[in-house]
Amino acid sequence: MKYHELQVSATPDRKRVGRGIAAGQGKTAGRGTKGQGARTGKKLNAMFQGGQRPLAKAVPKARGFKSLRTPAQVVYLDHLNAFKGKTVDNVSLFEAGLIRSPHQAVKLIARGELTEKVTLHVAGASASVVAAITKAGGTFVKTAVPLRMTTKTDKKSDK
Protein backbone atom coordinates (compact mmCIF):
# COMPACT_ATOMS: atom_id res chain seq x y z
CA MET A 1 0.00 0.00 0.00
CA LYS A 2 1.24 3.46 -0.86
CA TYR A 3 0.66 6.70 1.01
CA HIS A 4 -1.67 8.10 -1.66
CA GLU A 5 -3.81 4.94 -1.57
CA LEU A 6 -4.87 5.37 2.07
CA GLN A 7 -8.62 5.67 2.68
CA VAL A 8 -8.70 8.75 4.89
CA SER A 9 -11.42 11.40 5.07
CA ALA A 10 -10.29 14.86 4.03
CA THR A 11 -11.70 16.66 7.07
CA PRO A 12 -11.54 15.34 10.62
CA ASP A 13 -14.76 14.92 12.61
CA ARG A 14 -13.99 17.65 15.12
CA LYS A 15 -12.39 21.03 14.59
CA ARG A 16 -9.49 21.63 16.99
CA VAL A 17 -9.72 25.23 18.10
CA GLY A 18 -7.34 27.37 20.11
CA ARG A 19 -4.15 26.03 18.51
CA GLY A 20 -2.62 29.32 17.42
CA ILE A 21 -3.27 32.03 14.84
CA ALA A 22 -2.03 29.98 11.87
CA ALA A 23 -4.59 27.23 12.55
CA GLY A 24 -7.47 29.60 11.70
CA GLN A 25 -9.31 29.27 15.01
CA GLY A 26 -6.66 30.66 17.36
CA LYS A 27 -6.75 33.14 20.26
CA THR A 28 -10.48 33.39 21.11
CA ALA A 29 -11.23 30.07 19.34
CA GLY A 30 -14.42 31.25 17.63
CA ARG A 31 -16.07 32.43 20.89
CA GLY A 32 -15.86 36.16 20.17
CA THR A 33 -14.15 38.42 22.66
CA LYS A 34 -15.86 38.74 26.02
CA GLY A 35 -19.19 37.85 27.57
CA GLN A 36 -21.18 34.90 28.82
CA GLY A 37 -20.66 32.79 25.71
CA ALA A 38 -16.88 33.24 25.84
CA ARG A 39 -16.51 31.79 29.34
CA THR A 40 -15.79 28.15 30.02
CA GLY A 41 -18.21 25.99 31.97
CA LYS A 42 -21.31 28.09 31.22
CA LYS A 43 -23.91 26.07 29.36
CA LEU A 44 -26.96 27.95 28.13
CA ASN A 45 -30.14 26.01 27.49
CA ALA A 46 -32.07 26.36 24.24
CA MET A 47 -34.77 28.58 25.82
CA PHE A 48 -32.37 31.13 27.33
CA GLN A 49 -33.05 34.67 26.08
CA GLY A 50 -30.56 36.70 28.08
CA GLY A 51 -32.60 36.77 31.29
CA GLN A 52 -35.85 37.73 29.59
CA ARG A 53 -38.76 35.35 30.20
CA PRO A 54 -38.63 32.74 27.43
CA LEU A 55 -41.41 32.66 24.87
CA ALA A 56 -42.14 29.00 25.73
CA LYS A 57 -42.94 30.05 29.30
CA ALA A 58 -44.91 33.14 28.26
CA VAL A 59 -47.31 31.25 25.98
CA PRO A 60 -50.17 29.45 27.79
CA LYS A 61 -50.04 25.66 27.89
CA ALA A 62 -52.41 23.70 25.69
CA ARG A 63 -54.96 22.15 28.03
CA GLY A 64 -57.08 19.14 27.44
CA PHE A 65 -56.49 15.76 25.82
CA LYS A 66 -55.67 14.69 22.28
CA SER A 67 -56.27 11.05 21.42
CA LEU A 68 -53.57 9.18 19.51
CA ARG A 69 -56.05 6.65 18.12
CA THR A 70 -56.84 7.14 14.44
CA PRO A 71 -60.57 7.59 13.84
CA ALA A 72 -62.45 4.99 11.83
CA GLN A 73 -63.10 5.55 8.14
CA VAL A 74 -66.77 6.13 7.41
CA VAL A 75 -68.72 4.28 4.72
CA TYR A 76 -72.44 4.92 4.19
CA LEU A 77 -75.10 2.25 3.85
CA ASP A 78 -76.24 3.25 0.37
CA HIS A 79 -72.70 2.63 -0.99
CA LEU A 80 -73.17 -1.12 -0.34
CA ASN A 81 -75.76 -1.44 -3.11
CA ALA A 82 -72.86 -1.62 -5.61
CA PHE A 83 -71.70 -4.91 -4.01
CA LYS A 84 -74.72 -6.97 -5.08
CA GLY A 85 -74.61 -10.40 -3.36
CA LYS A 86 -70.87 -10.15 -2.60
CA THR A 87 -68.77 -10.27 0.54
CA VAL A 88 -67.66 -6.77 1.53
CA ASP A 89 -64.46 -6.26 3.52
CA ASN A 90 -61.75 -3.61 3.88
CA VAL A 91 -59.91 -4.71 0.74
CA SER A 92 -63.01 -4.64 -1.48
CA LEU A 93 -64.01 -1.21 -0.11
CA PHE A 94 -60.48 0.06 -0.82
CA GLU A 95 -60.51 -1.29 -4.37
CA ALA A 96 -63.89 0.40 -4.95
CA GLY A 97 -62.37 3.72 -3.80
CA LEU A 98 -64.64 4.16 -0.78
CA ILE A 99 -61.85 4.22 1.86
CA ARG A 100 -58.29 5.57 1.98
CA SER A 101 -56.53 2.54 3.46
CA PRO A 102 -57.49 -1.11 3.93
CA HIS A 103 -55.33 -1.22 7.09
CA GLN A 104 -57.53 1.12 9.14
CA ALA A 105 -60.83 0.58 10.95
CA VAL A 106 -64.03 1.01 8.91
CA LYS A 107 -67.43 1.85 10.37
CA LEU A 108 -70.71 1.82 8.48
CA ILE A 109 -73.19 4.63 9.09
CA ALA A 110 -76.86 4.61 8.10
CA ARG A 111 -77.64 6.86 5.13
CA GLY A 112 -80.00 5.93 2.36
CA GLU A 113 -81.45 2.44 1.92
CA LEU A 114 -79.89 -0.95 1.34
CA THR A 115 -81.71 -2.95 -1.34
CA GLU A 116 -79.11 -5.65 -2.08
CA LYS A 117 -78.07 -8.69 -0.03
CA VAL A 118 -74.44 -8.37 1.16
CA THR A 119 -72.17 -10.12 3.65
CA LEU A 120 -70.23 -7.48 5.58
CA HIS A 121 -66.85 -8.07 7.29
CA VAL A 122 -65.70 -4.75 8.82
CA ALA A 123 -64.66 -3.40 12.23
CA GLY A 124 -67.95 -1.74 13.12
CA ALA A 125 -71.44 -0.68 12.13
CA SER A 126 -74.19 1.26 13.81
CA ALA A 127 -77.18 -0.64 15.17
CA SER A 128 -79.48 0.72 12.47
CA VAL A 129 -77.07 -0.49 9.76
CA VAL A 130 -76.98 -4.02 11.21
CA ALA A 131 -80.78 -4.02 11.26
CA ALA A 132 -80.94 -2.82 7.64
CA ILE A 133 -78.46 -5.50 6.48
CA THR A 134 -80.40 -8.33 8.16
CA LYS A 135 -83.66 -6.93 6.76
CA ALA A 136 -82.18 -7.06 3.24
CA GLY A 137 -81.16 -10.69 3.82
CA GLY A 138 -77.46 -10.13 4.43
CA THR A 139 -75.20 -10.68 7.42
CA PHE A 140 -72.78 -8.55 9.45
CA VAL A 141 -69.61 -9.99 10.97
CA LYS A 142 -67.47 -7.80 13.22
CA THR A 143 -63.90 -8.32 12.01
CA ALA A 144 -60.51 -7.02 13.17
CA VAL A 145 -58.59 -4.62 10.93
CA PRO A 146 -56.21 -6.49 8.57
CA LEU A 147 -52.56 -5.96 9.46
CA ARG A 148 -50.13 -4.40 7.02
CA MET A 149 -47.64 -7.04 5.92
CA THR A 150 -44.09 -5.71 5.64
CA THR A 151 -41.43 -7.24 3.44
CA LYS A 152 -37.69 -6.74 3.23
CA THR A 153 -38.11 -4.18 0.44
CA ASP A 154 -40.56 -2.14 2.58
CA LYS A 155 -38.07 -1.97 5.45
CA LYS A 156 -35.33 -0.70 3.12
CA SER A 157 -37.57 2.01 1.68
CA ASP A 158 -38.50 3.25 5.19
CA LYS A 159 -34.90 4.29 5.93
C-alpha positions as CSV (number, residue, x, y, z in Angstrom):
1,M,0.0,0.0,0.0
2,K,1.2,3.5,-0.9
3,Y,0.7,6.7,1.0
4,H,-1.7,8.1,-1.7
5,E,-3.8,4.9,-1.6
6,L,-4.9,5.4,2.1
7,Q,-8.6,5.7,2.7
8,V,-8.7,8.8,4.9
9,S,-11.4,11.4,5.1
10,A,-10.3,14.9,4.0
11,T,-11.7,16.7,7.1
12,P,-11.5,15.3,10.6
13,D,-14.8,14.9,12.6
14,R,-14.0,17.6,15.1
15,K,-12.4,21.0,14.6
16,R,-9.5,21.6,17.0
17,V,-9.7,25.2,18.1
18,G,-7.3,27.4,20.1
19,R,-4.1,26.0,18.5
20,G,-2.6,29.3,17.4
21,I,-3.3,32.0,14.8
22,A,-2.0,30.0,11.9
23,A,-4.6,27.2,12.5
24,G,-7.5,29.6,11.7
25,Q,-9.3,29.3,15.0
26,G,-6.7,30.7,17.4
27,K,-6.7,33.1,20.3
28,T,-10.5,33.4,21.1
29,A,-11.2,30.1,19.3
30,G,-14.4,31.3,17.6
31,R,-16.1,32.4,20.9
32,G,-15.9,36.2,20.2
33,T,-14.2,38.4,22.7
34,K,-15.9,38.7,26.0
35,G,-19.2,37.8,27.6
36,Q,-21.2,34.9,28.8
37,G,-20.7,32.8,25.7
38,A,-16.9,33.2,25.8
39,R,-16.5,31.8,29.3
40,T,-15.8,28.1,30.0
41,G,-18.2,26.0,32.0
42,K,-21.3,28.1,31.2
43,K,-23.9,26.1,29.4
44,L,-27.0,28.0,28.1
45,N,-30.1,26.0,27.5
46,A,-32.1,26.4,24.2
47,M,-34.8,28.6,25.8
48,F,-32.4,31.1,27.3
49,Q,-33.1,34.7,26.1
50,G,-30.6,36.7,28.1
51,G,-32.6,36.8,31.3
52,Q,-35.9,37.7,29.6
53,R,-38.8,35.3,30.2
54,P,-38.6,32.7,27.4
55,L,-41.4,32.7,24.9
56,A,-42.1,29.0,25.7
57,K,-42.9,30.1,29.3
58,A,-44.9,33.1,28.3
59,V,-47.3,31.3,26.0
60,P,-50.2,29.5,27.8
61,K,-50.0,25.7,27.9
62,A,-52.4,23.7,25.7
63,R,-55.0,22.1,28.0
64,G,-57.1,19.1,27.4
65,F,-56.5,15.8,25.8
66,K,-55.7,14.7,22.3
67,S,-56.3,11.1,21.4
68,L,-53.6,9.2,19.5
69,R,-56.1,6.7,18.1
70,T,-56.8,7.1,14.4
71,P,-60.6,7.6,13.8
72,A,-62.5,5.0,11.8
73,Q,-63.1,5.6,8.1
74,V,-66.8,6.1,7.4
75,V,-68.7,4.3,4.7
76,Y,-72.4,4.9,4.2
77,L,-75.1,2.2,3.9
78,D,-76.2,3.3,0.4
79,H,-72.7,2.6,-1.0
80,L,-73.2,-1.1,-0.3
81,N,-75.8,-1.4,-3.1
82,A,-72.9,-1.6,-5.6
83,F,-71.7,-4.9,-4.0
84,K,-74.7,-7.0,-5.1
85,G,-74.6,-10.4,-3.4
86,K,-70.9,-10.2,-2.6
87,T,-68.8,-10.3,0.5
88,V,-67.7,-6.8,1.5
89,D,-64.5,-6.3,3.5
90,N,-61.7,-3.6,3.9
91,V,-59.9,-4.7,0.7
92,S,-63.0,-4.6,-1.5
93,L,-64.0,-1.2,-0.1
94,F,-60.5,0.1,-0.8
95,E,-60.5,-1.3,-4.4
96,A,-63.9,0.4,-4.9
97,G,-62.4,3.7,-3.8
98,L,-64.6,4.2,-0.8
99,I,-61.9,4.2,1.9
100,R,-58.3,5.6,2.0
101,S,-56.5,2.5,3.5
102,P,-57.5,-1.1,3.9
103,H,-55.3,-1.2,7.1
104,Q,-57.5,1.1,9.1
105,A,-60.8,0.6,10.9
106,V,-64.0,1.0,8.9
107,K,-67.4,1.9,10.4
108,L,-70.7,1.8,8.5
109,I,-73.2,4.6,9.1
110,A,-76.9,4.6,8.1
111,R,-77.6,6.9,5.1
112,G,-80.0,5.9,2.4
113,E,-81.4,2.4,1.9
114,L,-79.9,-0.9,1.3
115,T,-81.7,-3.0,-1.3
116,E,-79.1,-5.7,-2.1
117,K,-78.1,-8.7,0.0
118,V,-74.4,-8.4,1.2
119,T,-72.2,-10.1,3.7
120,L,-70.2,-7.5,5.6
121,H,-66.9,-8.1,7.3
122,V,-65.7,-4.8,8.8
123,A,-64.7,-3.4,12.2
124,G,-67.9,-1.7,13.1
125,A,-71.4,-0.7,12.1
126,S,-74.2,1.3,13.8
127,A,-77.2,-0.6,15.2
128,S,-79.5,0.7,12.5
129,V,-77.1,-0.5,9.8
130,V,-77.0,-4.0,11.2
131,A,-80.8,-4.0,11.3
132,A,-80.9,-2.8,7.6
133,I,-78.5,-5.5,6.5
134,T,-80.4,-8.3,8.2
135,K,-83.7,-6.9,6.8
136,A,-82.2,-7.1,3.2
137,G,-81.2,-10.7,3.8
138,G,-77.5,-10.1,4.4
139,T,-75.2,-10.7,7.4
140,F,-72.8,-8.5,9.4
141,V,-69.6,-10.0,11.0
142,K,-67.5,-7.8,13.2
143,T,-63.9,-8.3,12.0
144,A,-60.5,-7.0,13.2
145,V,-58.6,-4.6,10.9
146,P,-56.2,-6.5,8.6
147,L,-52.6,-6.0,9.5
148,R,-50.1,-4.4,7.0
149,M,-47.6,-7.0,5.9
150,T,-44.1,-5.7,5.6
151,T,-41.4,-7.2,3.4
152,K,-37.7,-6.7,3.2
153,T,-38.1,-4.2,0.4
154,D,-40.6,-2.1,2.6
155,K,-38.1,-2.0,5.4
156,K,-35.3,-0.7,3.1
157,S,-37.6,2.0,1.7
158,D,-38.5,3.3,5.2
159,K,-34.9,4.3,5.9
